[in-house]
Amino acid sequence: MADSDAWRPPRACDDYWSEWKHCKGIQNLVHHYYTFGEAPSCAQWKTDYKNCREWEKSKSTQAKESLCKSERARILEKQKHAPVWMLRKGPPADWYLPLNEDKPK
């Protein structure tokens, strides 16, 4: 029992609510539809908010497990995408030379 008393949700419950409100906002809906061709699914944010509140009220093990599973899925989804740019190990060899901005193209 001491272990579950020390556990806290990864985010504050109000953060889940804010994320849900942002997800349902018209600006986000338009942006997501324009980018991905479909409306975003916001149900998980609301489910996480309800589970967080359930955890605060009754310390429900099911709510705890559901929140942990949801956060792990978010982290895995975020790590799935490779960075767009390759990071450099150092500056280019000719970094100190002046730029050719004055030359006509």
DSSP file (Angstrom, degrees, kcal/mol; ACC not computed):
  #  RESIDUE AA STRUCTURE BP1 BP2  ACC     N-H-->O    O-->H-N    N-H-->O    O-->H-N    TCO  KAPPA ALPHA  PHI   PSI    X-CA   Y-CA   Z-CA
    1    1 A M     >        0   0    0      0, 0.0     4,-1.6     0, 0.0     5,-0.1   0.000 360.0 360.0 360.0 -32.5    0.0    0.0    0.0
    2    2 A A  H  >  +     0   0    0      1,-0.2     4,-1.4     2,-0.2     5,-0.1   0.844 360.0  56.4 -64.4 -32.6    2.9    2.4    0.7
    3    3 A D  H  > S+     0   0    0      1,-0.2     4,-1.0     2,-0.2    -1,-0.2   0.912 107.7  46.2 -66.4 -42.4    4.0    2.0   -2.9
    4    4 A S  H  4 S+     0   0    0      1,-0.2    -1,-0.2     2,-0.2    -2,-0.2   0.783 108.1  57.4 -73.2 -25.2    0.7    3.1   -4.4
    5    5 A D  H  < S+     0   0    0     -4,-1.6    -1,-0.2     1,-0.2    -2,-0.2   0.848 107.3  48.4 -69.9 -32.5    0.5    6.1   -1.9
    6    6 A A  H  < S+     0   0    0     -4,-1.4    -1,-0.2    -3,-0.2    -2,-0.2   0.733  92.1  97.6 -79.1 -22.6    3.8    7.4   -3.2
    7    7 A W     <  -     0   0    0     -4,-1.0    57,-0.0    -5,-0.1    -3,-0.0  -0.435  52.3-174.7 -71.2 139.0    2.8    7.1   -6.9
    8    8 A R        -     0   0    0     -2,-0.1     4,-0.1    56,-0.0    -2,-0.0  -0.949  34.8 -95.2-126.6 150.2    1.5   10.2   -8.6
    9    9 A P        -     0   0    0      0, 0.0     4,-0.0     0, 0.0    55,-0.0  -0.317  37.2-115.2 -59.7 150.0    0.1   10.5  -12.1
   10   10 A P  S    S+     0   0    0      0, 0.0     2,-0.3     0, 0.0    58,-0.0   0.784  98.9  23.7 -59.9 -27.5    2.7   11.6  -14.7
   11   11 A R  S    S-     0   0    0      2,-0.0     2,-0.1     0, 0.0     5,-0.0  -0.896  95.6 -93.4-131.4 161.5    0.8   14.9  -15.2
   12   12 A A    >>  -     0   0    0     -2,-0.3     3,-1.2     1,-0.1     4,-1.1  -0.482  38.7-117.6 -69.4 148.9   -1.6   16.9  -13.2
   13   13 A C  H 3> S+     0   0    0      1,-0.3     4,-1.7     2,-0.2     3,-0.3   0.855 115.0  59.6 -59.2 -35.2   -5.2   16.1  -13.9
   14   14 A D  H 3> S+     0   0    0      1,-0.2     4,-2.6     2,-0.2    -1,-0.3   0.798  97.6  60.8 -64.6 -27.0   -5.8   19.6  -15.2
   15   15 A D  H <> S+     0   0    0     -3,-1.2     4,-2.5     2,-0.2    -1,-0.2   0.899 103.2  49.5 -66.0 -39.9   -3.1   19.0  -17.8
   16   16 A Y  H  X S+     0   0    0     -4,-1.1     4,-2.1    -3,-0.3    -2,-0.2   0.907 111.9  48.9 -63.7 -40.6   -5.1   16.2  -19.3
   17   17 A W  H  X S+     0   0    0     -4,-1.7     4,-2.6     2,-0.2    -2,-0.2   0.916 111.2  49.6 -65.0 -43.0   -8.2   18.4  -19.4
   18   18 A S  H  X S+     0   0    0     -4,-2.6     4,-2.6     1,-0.2    -2,-0.2   0.901 110.2  50.7 -62.8 -41.2   -6.3   21.2  -21.0
   19   19 A E  H  X S+     0   0    0     -4,-2.5     4,-2.5     2,-0.2    -1,-0.2   0.897 110.7  49.4 -63.5 -39.6   -4.9   18.9  -23.6
   20   20 A W  H  X S+     0   0    0     -4,-2.1     4,-2.1     2,-0.2    -2,-0.2   0.930 111.5  48.2 -64.9 -44.7   -8.4   17.6  -24.4
   21   21 A K  H  X S+     0   0    0     -4,-2.6     4,-0.7     1,-0.2    -2,-0.2   0.906 113.3  48.3 -62.1 -41.2   -9.8   21.2  -24.7
   22   22 A H  H >< S+     0   0    0     -4,-2.6     3,-0.8     1,-0.2     6,-0.3   0.916 110.1  51.9 -63.8 -42.9   -6.9   22.1  -27.0
   23   23 A C  H 3< S+     0   0    0     -4,-2.5    -1,-0.2     1,-0.2    -2,-0.2   0.870 112.0  46.0 -62.0 -37.7   -7.4   19.0  -29.1
   24   24 A K  H 3< S+     0   0    0     -4,-2.1    -1,-0.2    -5,-0.1    -2,-0.2   0.557  89.0 115.7 -82.7  -8.4  -11.1   19.8  -29.5
   25   25 A G  S <X S-     0   0    0     -3,-0.8     4,-2.5    -4,-0.7     5,-0.2  -0.267  74.0-123.5 -64.8 149.0  -10.4   23.5  -30.4
   26   26 A I  H  > S+     0   0    0      1,-0.2     4,-2.5     2,-0.2     5,-0.2   0.864 109.5  54.2 -62.8 -38.5  -11.3   24.7  -33.8
   27   27 A Q  H  > S+     0   0    0      1,-0.2     4,-2.4     2,-0.2    -1,-0.2   0.924 111.9  44.0 -64.4 -43.0   -7.8   25.9  -34.6
   28   28 A N  H  > S+     0   0    0     -6,-0.3     4,-2.9     2,-0.2     5,-0.3   0.894 111.9  53.8 -68.0 -39.2   -6.3   22.5  -33.8
   29   29 A L  H  X S+     0   0    0     -4,-2.5     4,-2.4     2,-0.2    -2,-0.2   0.935 112.1  44.0 -59.5 -46.3   -9.1   20.7  -35.7
   30   30 A V  H  X S+     0   0    0     -4,-2.5     4,-2.7     2,-0.2     5,-0.2   0.934 115.5  48.0 -64.8 -46.4   -8.4   22.7  -38.9
   31   31 A H  H  X S+     0   0    0     -4,-2.4     4,-2.5    -5,-0.2     5,-0.2   0.932 114.2  45.5 -60.9 -46.7   -4.7   22.3  -38.6
   32   32 A H  H  X S+     0   0    0     -4,-2.9     4,-3.1     2,-0.2     6,-0.6   0.893 113.9  49.0 -65.8 -40.1   -4.8   18.6  -38.0
   33   33 A Y  H  X S+     0   0    0     -4,-2.4     4,-1.9    -5,-0.3    -1,-0.2   0.910 113.3  47.4 -65.4 -41.5   -7.3   18.1  -40.8
   34   34 A Y  H  < S+     0   0    0     -4,-2.7    -2,-0.2    -5,-0.2    -1,-0.2   0.904 119.5  39.8 -64.8 -41.2   -5.2   20.1  -43.2
   35   35 A T  H  < S+     0   0    0     -4,-2.5    -2,-0.2    -5,-0.2    -3,-0.2   0.924 133.5  17.6 -76.0 -46.3   -2.0   18.2  -42.2
   36   36 A F  H  < S-     0   0    0     -4,-3.1    -3,-0.2     2,-0.3    -2,-0.2   0.532  95.3-120.2-110.8  -8.8   -3.3   14.7  -41.9
   37   37 A G  S  < S+     0   0    0     -4,-1.9     2,-0.3    -5,-0.5    -4,-0.2   0.622  84.8  72.4  79.9  12.6   -6.6   14.7  -43.8
   38   38 A E  S    S-     0   0    0     -6,-0.6    -2,-0.3    -9,-0.1    -1,-0.2  -0.986  87.6 -95.7-152.8 158.4   -8.7   13.6  -40.8
   39   39 A A        -     0   0    0     -2,-0.3   -10,-0.1     1,-0.1    -9,-0.1  -0.486  49.9-104.5 -73.4 145.9   -9.9   15.0  -37.5
   40   40 A P        -     0   0    0      0, 0.0     2,-0.7     0, 0.0    -1,-0.1  -0.367  25.8-121.0 -70.8 151.8   -7.8   14.3  -34.5
   41   41 A S        +     0   0    0      1,-0.1     3,-0.2    -2,-0.1     4,-0.1  -0.847  35.4 170.1 -92.7 115.2   -8.9   11.7  -32.0
   42   42 A C    >>  +     0   0    0     -2,-0.7     4,-1.3     1,-0.1     3,-0.6   0.376  48.7  99.8-105.5   1.9   -9.2   13.4  -28.6
   43   43 A A  H 3> S+     0   0    0      1,-0.2     4,-2.4     2,-0.2     5,-0.2   0.834  76.1  59.1 -62.6 -34.2  -10.9   10.6  -26.7
   44   44 A Q  H 3> S+     0   0    0      1,-0.2     4,-2.6     2,-0.2    -1,-0.2   0.870 102.0  53.8 -66.4 -34.8   -7.7    9.4  -25.0
   45   45 A W  H <> S+     0   0    0     -3,-0.6     4,-2.1     2,-0.2    -1,-0.2   0.917 111.3  45.5 -63.5 -41.7   -7.2   12.8  -23.3
   46   46 A K  H  X S+     0   0    0     -4,-1.3     4,-2.4     2,-0.2    -2,-0.2   0.899 112.5  50.7 -69.0 -39.3  -10.6   12.7  -21.9
   47   47 A T  H  X S+     0   0    0     -4,-2.4     4,-2.5     1,-0.2    -2,-0.2   0.911 110.7  49.7 -62.0 -42.5  -10.2    9.1  -20.7
   48   48 A D  H  X S+     0   0    0     -4,-2.6     4,-2.4     2,-0.2    -1,-0.2   0.882 108.9  52.3 -65.2 -37.2   -6.9   10.0  -19.1
   49   49 A Y  H  X S+     0   0    0     -4,-2.1     4,-2.4     2,-0.2    -2,-0.2   0.937 111.0  46.8 -62.6 -45.7   -8.5   12.9  -17.3
   50   50 A K  H  X S+     0   0    0     -4,-2.4     4,-2.3     1,-0.2    -2,-0.2   0.905 113.0  49.2 -63.4 -40.9  -11.3   10.6  -16.0
   51   51 A N  H  X S+     0   0    0     -4,-2.5     4,-2.4     2,-0.2    -1,-0.2   0.877 109.8  51.9 -65.4 -37.2   -8.7    8.0  -14.9
   52   52 A C  H  X S+     0   0    0     -4,-2.4     4,-2.3     2,-0.2    -2,-0.2   0.930 111.3  46.2 -64.7 -45.0   -6.6   10.7  -13.2
   53   53 A R  H  X S+     0   0    0     -4,-2.4     4,-2.2     1,-0.2    -2,-0.2   0.886 111.4  52.8 -64.2 -38.0   -9.7   12.0  -11.2
   54   54 A E  H  X>S+     0   0    0     -4,-2.3     4,-2.8     2,-0.2     6,-0.6   0.904 108.7  50.3 -63.0 -40.6  -10.6    8.4  -10.4
   55   55 A W  H  X5S+     0   0    0     -4,-2.4     4,-1.9     1,-0.2    -2,-0.2   0.920 110.2  49.7 -63.0 -43.6   -7.0    7.9   -9.0
   56   56 A E  H  <5S+     0   0    0     -4,-2.3    -1,-0.2     1,-0.2    -2,-0.2   0.872 117.1  41.5 -63.8 -36.1   -7.3   11.0   -6.9
   57   57 A K  H  <5S+     0   0    0     -4,-2.2    -2,-0.2    -5,-0.2    -1,-0.2   0.953 137.3   3.9 -76.6 -50.8  -10.6   10.0   -5.5
   58   58 A S  H  <5S-     0   0    0     -4,-2.8    -3,-0.2    -5,-0.2    -2,-0.2   0.405  84.9-121.2-123.5   1.5  -10.2    6.3   -4.8
   59   59 A K     << -     0   0    0     -4,-1.9    -4,-0.2    -5,-0.5     2,-0.2   0.897  43.4-166.9  54.8  41.4   -6.6    5.3   -5.6
   60   60 A S     >  -     0   0    0     -6,-0.6     4,-1.9     1,-0.2    -1,-0.2  -0.403  21.8-149.5 -64.8 128.7   -8.0    2.8   -8.1
   61   61 A T  H  > S+     0   0    0      1,-0.2     4,-2.6     2,-0.2     5,-0.2   0.866  98.7  54.8 -65.8 -37.5   -5.4    0.3   -9.4
   62   62 A Q  H  > S+     0   0    0      2,-0.2     4,-2.3     1,-0.2    -1,-0.2   0.909 107.9  48.7 -64.4 -41.6   -7.2    0.1  -12.7
   63   63 A A  H  > S+     0   0    0      2,-0.2     4,-2.3     1,-0.2    -1,-0.2   0.903 111.7  50.6 -63.9 -41.4   -7.0    3.9  -13.2
   64   64 A K  H  X S+     0   0    0     -4,-1.9     4,-2.4     2,-0.2    -2,-0.2   0.943 111.9  46.2 -61.1 -49.5   -3.3    3.8  -12.3
   65   65 A E  H  X S+     0   0    0     -4,-2.6     4,-2.5     1,-0.2    -2,-0.2   0.885 111.7  52.1 -62.9 -39.3   -2.5    1.1  -14.8
   66   66 A S  H  X S+     0   0    0     -4,-2.3     4,-2.3     2,-0.2    -1,-0.2   0.907 110.5  47.7 -64.9 -42.3   -4.6    2.8  -17.5
   67   67 A L  H  X S+     0   0    0     -4,-2.3     4,-2.5     2,-0.2     5,-0.2   0.922 112.5  48.9 -64.1 -43.9   -2.7    6.1  -17.1
   68   68 A C  H  X S+     0   0    0     -4,-2.4     4,-2.3     1,-0.2    -2,-0.2   0.923 112.2  48.6 -61.8 -44.2    0.7    4.3  -17.1
   69   69 A K  H  X S+     0   0    0     -4,-2.5     4,-2.1     1,-0.2    -1,-0.2   0.906 111.9  49.4 -62.9 -42.6   -0.3    2.4  -20.3
   70   70 A S  H  X S+     0   0    0     -4,-2.3     4,-2.0     2,-0.2    -2,-0.2   0.913 111.6  47.8 -64.4 -44.1   -1.5    5.6  -22.0
   71   71 A E  H  X S+     0   0    0     -4,-2.5     4,-2.2     2,-0.2    -1,-0.2   0.891 110.6  52.0 -66.6 -38.8    1.7    7.6  -21.1
   72   72 A R  H  X S+     0   0    0     -4,-2.3     4,-2.6    -5,-0.2    -1,-0.2   0.913 108.9  50.9 -61.9 -41.6    3.9    4.7  -22.3
   73   73 A A  H  X S+     0   0    0     -4,-2.1     4,-2.3     1,-0.2    -2,-0.2   0.892 109.3  50.9 -63.3 -39.4    2.0    4.6  -25.6
   74   74 A R  H  X S+     0   0    0     -4,-2.0     4,-2.1     2,-0.2    -1,-0.2   0.913 111.0  48.0 -63.3 -42.6    2.5    8.4  -26.0
   75   75 A I  H  X S+     0   0    0     -4,-2.2     4,-2.1     2,-0.2    -2,-0.2   0.921 112.3  48.5 -65.0 -43.9    6.2    8.1  -25.4
   76   76 A L  H  X S+     0   0    0     -4,-2.6     4,-1.0     1,-0.2    -1,-0.2   0.892 110.9  51.3 -63.6 -39.3    6.6    5.2  -27.9
   77   77 A E  H  X S+     0   0    0     -4,-2.3     4,-0.5     1,-0.2     3,-0.3   0.896 110.6  48.7 -63.8 -40.1    4.6    7.2  -30.5
   78   78 A K  H >< S+     0   0    0     -4,-2.1     3,-0.6     1,-0.2    -2,-0.2   0.875 112.0  48.3 -67.8 -37.7    6.8   10.2  -30.1
   79   79 A Q  H 3< S+     0   0    0     -4,-2.1    -1,-0.2     1,-0.2    -2,-0.2   0.627  94.6  77.4 -77.9 -13.6   10.0    8.1  -30.4
   80   80 A K  H 3< S+     0   0    0     -4,-1.0     2,-0.4    -3,-0.3    -1,-0.2   0.809  81.2  76.0 -67.6 -30.2    8.8    6.3  -33.5
   81   81 A H  S << S-     0   0    0     -3,-0.6     3,-0.1    -4,-0.5    -4,-0.0  -0.709  78.0-135.8 -91.3 129.1    9.5    9.3  -35.7
   82   82 A A        -     0   0    0     -2,-0.4    -2,-0.1     1,-0.1    -1,-0.0  -0.425  35.5 -91.2 -75.3 154.1   13.1   10.0  -36.7
   83   83 A P        -     0   0    0      0, 0.0    -1,-0.1     0, 0.0     4,-0.0  -0.334  27.8-133.2 -64.3 150.2   14.4   13.5  -36.6
   84   84 A V  S    S+     0   0    0     -3,-0.1     2,-0.3     2,-0.0    -2,-0.1   0.897  88.0  49.1 -71.8 -41.3   14.0   15.5  -39.9
   85   85 A W  S    S-     0   0    0     -3,-0.0     2,-0.5     0, 0.0    -1,-0.0  -0.775  83.4-124.1-104.0 143.5   17.6   16.9  -39.9
   86   86 A M        -     0   0    0     -2,-0.3     2,-0.2     1,-0.0    -2,-0.0  -0.735  33.5-123.8 -80.6 130.0   20.8   15.0  -39.4
   87   87 A L        -     0   0    0     -2,-0.5     2,-0.2     1,-0.1    -1,-0.0  -0.537  22.0-125.8 -77.8 140.6   22.7   16.5  -36.5
   88   88 A R        -     0   0    0     -2,-0.2    -1,-0.1     1,-0.1     0, 0.0  -0.551   4.4-149.1 -84.4 150.4   26.2   17.7  -37.2
   89   89 A K  S    S-     0   0    0      1,-0.2    -1,-0.1    -2,-0.2    -2,-0.0   0.728  80.8 -13.8 -84.1 -26.1   29.2   16.5  -35.1
   90   90 A G  S    S-     0   0    0     -3,-0.0    -1,-0.2     0, 0.0     3,-0.1  -0.934  89.2 -65.8-161.5 178.2   31.0   19.8  -35.7
   91   91 A P        -     0   0    0      0, 0.0    -2,-0.1     0, 0.0     4,-0.0  -0.318  63.5 -86.4 -73.2 161.0   31.0   22.9  -37.9
   92   92 A P    >   -     0   0    0      0, 0.0     3,-1.4     0, 0.0     4,-0.1  -0.265  38.6-113.3 -62.4 155.8   31.6   22.7  -41.6
   93   93 A A  T 3  S+     0   0    0      1,-0.3     3,-0.3     2,-0.1     0, 0.0   0.827 115.5  43.0 -62.0 -32.6   35.3   22.9  -42.7
   94   94 A D  T >  S+     0   0    0      1,-0.2     3,-1.2     2,-0.1    -1,-0.3  -0.097  73.1 126.4-105.9  35.6   34.8   26.3  -44.4
   95   95 A W  T <  S+     0   0    0     -3,-1.4    -1,-0.2     1,-0.2    -2,-0.1   0.764  70.3  55.4 -64.8 -26.0   32.7   27.9  -41.7
   96   96 A Y  T 3  S+     0   0    0     -3,-0.3    -1,-0.2    -4,-0.1    -2,-0.1   0.590  84.0 101.6 -87.2 -11.1   35.0   30.9  -41.4
   97   97 A L  S <  S-     0   0    0     -3,-1.2    -3,-0.0     1,-0.1     2,-0.0  -0.425  82.1-101.4 -73.4 148.1   34.9   31.9  -45.1
   98   98 A P        -     0   0    0      0, 0.0     2,-0.1     0, 0.0    -1,-0.1  -0.320  39.3-106.6 -67.4 152.6   32.7   34.9  -46.2
   99   99 A L        -     0   0    0      1,-0.1     2,-0.8     2,-0.0     3,-0.4  -0.444  20.4-123.1 -76.7 153.9   29.4   34.1  -47.8
  100  100 A N        +     0   0    0      1,-0.2     3,-0.3    -2,-0.1    -1,-0.1  -0.333  66.4 130.5 -92.2  51.1   28.9   34.7  -51.5
  101  101 A E        +     0   0    0     -2,-0.8    -1,-0.2     1,-0.2    -2,-0.0   0.748  64.7  57.6 -76.7 -23.7   25.9   37.0  -51.0
  102  102 A D  S    S+     0   0    0     -3,-0.4    -1,-0.2     2,-0.1    -2,-0.1   0.683  84.7  94.8 -82.3 -18.4   27.3   39.7  -53.3
  103  103 A K  S    S-     0   0    0     -3,-0.3     2,-0.1     1,-0.1    -3,-0.0  -0.539  79.3-119.7 -76.6 136.0   27.6   37.6  -56.4
  104  104 A P              0   0    0      0, 0.0    -1,-0.1     0, 0.0    -2,-0.1  -0.403 360.0 360.0 -70.3 152.9   24.7   37.6  -58.9
  105  105 A K              0   0    0     -2,-0.1    -2,-0.0     0, 0.0     0, 0.0   0.455 360.0 360.0 -90.3 360.0   23.0   34.3  -59.5
